[in-house]
Amino acid sequence: MVRGVLFYICSRVGIFVKKEAHVNFVTDPLEGRSTLGPADVLVIGWAEGKHTCVDLSGVSPLVGLSSRGFTVGQAALKVAS
């Protein structure tokens, strides 16, 4: 849902975007192909003509993130693990 809303807002204001865009420009030299999954949203020409990949992750409130022990990047680390 968040991806859809972000895509809709960007499209409505004239920002060129693609959903589920493959990022084939990042390749593994041993395999000769991209090892990354598609970006949730690819923003075309975002900054100085460069494209930007936006990857969204949802974190359940049940994973134990508390405000006392909050650390920047903790949610991303939990998603990655």
Stockholm file with secondary structure:
# STOCKHOLM 1.0

chainA/1-81         MVRGVLFYICSRVGIFVKKEAHVNFVTDPLEGRSTLGPADVLVIGWAEGKHTCVDLSGVSPLVGLSSRGFTVGQAALKVAS
#=GR chainA/1-81 SS CHHHHHHHHHHHTTCCEEEEECCTTSCBTTTTBCCSCCEEEEEEEEETTEEEEECCCCCCGGGCCCSTTCCTTHHHHHHHC
#=GC SS_cons        CHHHHHHHHHHHTTCCEEEEECCTTSCBTTTTBCCSCCEEEEEEEEETTEEEEECCCCCCGGGCCCSTTCCTTHHHHHHHC
//
